Each structure stands twice: as C-alpha cells, then as structure tokens.
C-alpha cells in the first residue's frame, strides 16, 4: 500500500511529459488534417507512432487518464477512414486492457472488504482476472450457492491515483482534440472529478445496478446481472456470457450489428423512464450480445440520476425541429439555456444547424455509419463551416452535460457498429415529448 503514492507520482510524470512529445508539429498537423483545415498529408508513420504512443501511455494508467481514454475511444469512428486504422486498433485495446493486480493483493482486498473468512463465501475463485478497467479488475468465481459470479475488486489506492491523474488530464486537451476535433476536454474532466466519490464506492454502484436489474427483470431485450454482494471496494454480481460488443464491431454479421444497435438505443432511451437512471459509460467493453438476442449490460459505476426520465424539452424540441418550426425551437432552446438571453441568433440558422443531427430519427429506419459521423464532425468542427460559427453562440447547460456526453458516446458506438434499426420507433416510445402532438400557435 505504501508504494501507491509513488506510483501515482510516476503516472503524473508520464502525463505531464506527453504534451512535450506530441503537442508540437506532428500532432498539430495531424489535427489540421483531421478537420480538413490543412492540405498537407501527415505520413502514415507519424500517424502510427502518435496513436501507439498516446494510447500506450493511457493504457498503463489505472486512474482518470485511462477512464477518459475509454470515454474518448467511442469517437474513433469520426476519424477519416484513411487515418483511422492505427487509432482504431489502439483504442480497441485500451477499452479492455490494463495491467493486472497480483493475486495476493486481490486476496488482501477481499479479506478487508468481505471479512477474514471471505473464502467461505466462494466455492471457487479464478485468480487470473477476466477483465480489467480504470479503477478495478474482474475475476470469475463460483458463489457458495453454486451461481457463477463476477467479482470486481478495486485497485488499492485507486482513489489517490484517480485524483492525481485528474489533476493532470487538462494538459492532454490538445492531444484529445487530435482524436475528436473541437472537443473541449475541461468540462469532461470537471465532470469526471465530481463523480470520483461515486465511482469509487462500489456499494453506491451496487444500488444503481439493483435499480437497473429491478427495472429490466424478465425483459426480453435487456439483461442486467443481479447483485450478489457488495462492499465499498468489492462488488459481486451474477456472471453473464455473451459476445463483447467490441467483437461484434470487429467481426459481427450485419444482423448482429443491427440488433446490437437497436438494443443499445433501447437501453439509452428507456432506462430513464423505467429505472430513473441513465447508464453513463457507453463504451463497447460494457456490453455483451447474448445468444438469445438480449443485450447484457455491465458496469454501473457511472450513472445519471434522472428520476423524472429524460428531460421533456429534448423530445419536444426534437419534434419541433423535424417539423421545421424554427421560431418555437429557438424559443425552447432559450428557455432551457442552450441560447443565452443576450445572444442574437437567426432561428432558421439554428434549425439548419440542428436538422442534420436529427436525421437518424426522421425516417422510420436509419443506418449509422462512420462516414455519417465523419461528415457531422467535419461540419461542426471545421472553423470554415457555418455550423461551426453558429455553434460558438450555443451553450450547454450543466444539467444537460452528462446526457449530452452519453448520447454522443452511444452514437459513436452505433457508428462503429454501422447499425441499421428503427430508431425513430424507439424514440417515439421512450423519449418524453417526442410523440406527443404539439399544438400549432
């Protein structure tokens, strides 16, 4: 335990050194290439080296940097295809890879959290981790009643490491803009910082998972494993088998991709209504496509609490925008704080800014694609674009920050899946305000 602060210092030093190597000419040129601002071609060797080094360092971290890297990894679909290869490979590895905690350390945590007779609660425990993430790792085991379970064990000192890493993450802003042009990392870092306590408390995660499991008990589309036991730094849940979404993305059939996309959208829009919660960590490592067609959902450390469901203005203003009612859309955006009262802005221009983003729910079916996401990223991130100029006048109210990030993350995964599905029907069923008739004024 005494080596934890030194390890945190080592991580901080590596983070601080990163911008020195990659925030210079190569990264700047790469960023310009992504956004289409510059015409120069950055060599494949530079692209490969940038991707490998950035995500190799992030992958060595068991704190905030790896967590942010995982959150960012769903956006690789926005990269131009000719330069996405190195990043896609490095990001996919980052989603599920982390250095394992030794068995002796795992046993010490289990003894501290479950008591000195912790072994009596298990029939068997595999000391080799089945998966690892930003602040803990998962072991497969058999509970005393014969159930196969997943045992999530928090890394000793994870809290100190997470705080140390988050203190340095803002220095990586320029590097993450290489991956996702136009991204403002600071609000994301701030949001992560405010949720440290929640994510480090596995009992709090257990409460969220119980809420999801109760809401989806017996559901024929979504499976949430039940909680078996919980302590502040150990969480035991039922084990579920299935195909990781990362494998579906890499080699799944069209039918599997489409089904996974439909299930992911259903989870995103239905959970606030059914559970009063939103799963807020939508990267592929947290989902499994089960043999019976259900989506298995894992990791409830990051959730948004929405006891009233999705905010009604989201659905209502989306419907108004699709109907072309520009003045009402602008008035609604002002009322919610997306447009400040002192900003003069053209209602039709706002509608033109929003309309392409709503394309997936205009038609009965839509196929998300990397090409579509790249087009949208270029439209809103290129300073020469009218959409970019208009976007500078828009605001993101704090109450919508997490919902916005999760929605973008889910769209990123749907584009990786290249999934075609009836998304409009999902939204009509679950998004408050969208299907309700809007009175004509």
Secondary structure as GFF3:
##gff-version 3
##sequence-region A 1 441
A	DSSP	alpha_helix	4	22	.	.	.	ID=ss1
A	DSSP	alpha_helix	25	35	.	.	.	ID=ss2
A	DSSP	alpha_helix	44	59	.	.	.	ID=ss3
A	DSSP	alpha_helix	64	73	.	.	.	ID=ss4
A	DSSP	three_ten_helix	74	78	.	.	.	ID=ss5
A	DSSP	alpha_helix	81	96	.	.	.	ID=ss6
A	DSSP	alpha_helix	103	114	.	.	.	ID=ss7
A	DSSP	three_ten_helix	118	121	.	.	.	ID=ss8
A	DSSP	beta_strand	122	125	.	.	.	ID=ss9
A	DSSP	beta_strand	131	132	.	.	.	ID=ss10
A	DSSP	beta_strand	136	143	.	.	.	ID=ss11
A	DSSP	beta_strand	148	154	.	.	.	ID=ss12
A	DSSP	alpha_helix	158	169	.	.	.	ID=ss13
A	DSSP	three_ten_helix	170	172	.	.	.	ID=ss14
A	DSSP	alpha_helix	173	179	.	.	.	ID=ss15
A	DSSP	alpha_helix	185	194	.	.	.	ID=ss16
A	DSSP	alpha_helix	196	200	.	.	.	ID=ss17
A	DSSP	alpha_helix	202	215	.	.	.	ID=ss18
A	DSSP	beta_strand	222	224	.	.	.	ID=ss19
A	DSSP	beta_strand	227	231	.	.	.	ID=ss20
A	DSSP	beta_strand	234	238	.	.	.	ID=ss21
A	DSSP	beta_strand	243	244	.	.	.	ID=ss22
A	DSSP	alpha_helix	245	251	.	.	.	ID=ss23
A	DSSP	alpha_helix	254	275	.	.	.	ID=ss24
A	DSSP	beta_strand	277	279	.	.	.	ID=ss25
A	DSSP	three_ten_helix	284	286	.	.	.	ID=ss26
A	DSSP	beta_strand	287	289	.	.	.	ID=ss27
A	DSSP	beta_strand	295	297	.	.	.	ID=ss28
A	DSSP	beta_strand	303	305	.	.	.	ID=ss29
A	DSSP	alpha_helix	312	322	.	.	.	ID=ss30
A	DSSP	alpha_helix	326	336	.	.	.	ID=ss31
A	DSSP	alpha_helix	347	355	.	.	.	ID=ss32
A	DSSP	three_ten_helix	356	361	.	.	.	ID=ss33
A	DSSP	beta_strand	366	367	.	.	.	ID=ss34
A	DSSP	alpha_helix	370	381	.	.	.	ID=ss35
A	DSSP	alpha_helix	386	391	.	.	.	ID=ss36
A	DSSP	three_ten_helix	398	400	.	.	.	ID=ss37
A	DSSP	alpha_helix	401	417	.	.	.	ID=ss38
A	DSSP	beta_strand	420	421	.	.	.	ID=ss39
A	DSSP	alpha_helix	423	430	.	.	.	ID=ss40
###
